[in-house]
Amino acid sequence: MDTHNWKPGDDLPEFTEAHVLSETRLGRTYAINDAYVARVLTMPIERYERLELITHIVSSGFPAPRIYDTVGNTLIMERVHGPTLFQALVSGETSIDDGAYLNVALMKQLHTMPVPDELRQAALDDPIVGALTNPQHLAILHMDLHPANIILTEHDAVPISWECIRVGPPELDQASTALAVGILASEEHELQHGAQVYLHRLHQGFGTGYLDYLDAASTFRAMRPDVPHEERDLLATAQSIIREVANRS
């Protein structure tokens, strides 16, 4: 099927491995053409409670892929072209300092987006972080904003993989990012040292408030059905590394 002129509303094409652009445990992204992708979600779409927030932040000016349509368990989204920040860091095209600065800046920008009033109370009632949350200090959170989920386009940096989007305290988002990098920094491999330096730069950008949310962020990550047991086993080690890096900063 020729998909060059495909547009939202047309029948979905049949996808093969050749169409795969990226894959996470939350979903697989297939190329349709230069303008659109199909994000096939791993779990039933009803499990992704706050996907409407993606449309909300895009309309508020945040750089995220636009959702055009939903077909069953598939999101029809804007295609974003470019390497991930992770790829740019590994290749040396982007320095660790610049990458961490960009990561922090995107998060700060996201946290300035207006929070829909109807979602504020749900965040305050959350059994995990409700007691830690100041009702005047709520933001929209990505909850997985690390270098592998940031695409560097010709003109912008665009976060992807928004399946965990929610409302909550900004420090919870920062702690979630630190944990994702901390897991990478907790295993012996060629990227371990770079991940620890990246954590140091994140800490400089975040300040210290996020450290109080590491337990809550670990709980959220451990509850995610897409996170494998071996990664859950690394959460305590990742927390220790994050705190060690913070103490040295």
Protein Blocks (a to p, Z undefined) as FASTA:
>chain_A
ZZklgcehiacddddfklpmbdcfkbccddfblmbccdddfbdfklmmklmmmmmmmmno
pacdddfbdehjaccddddedddfklmmmnomacfklmmmmmmmmmmmmmmpccdfklmm
mmmmpmklmmmpcfklccddeklacfklcccdfkbccdehjllgccddfklmmmmmmmmm
mmmmmpccfklmmmmmmmmmmmmmnommlmmmmmmmmmmmmmpmklcfklmmmmmmmmmm
mmmmmmmZZ
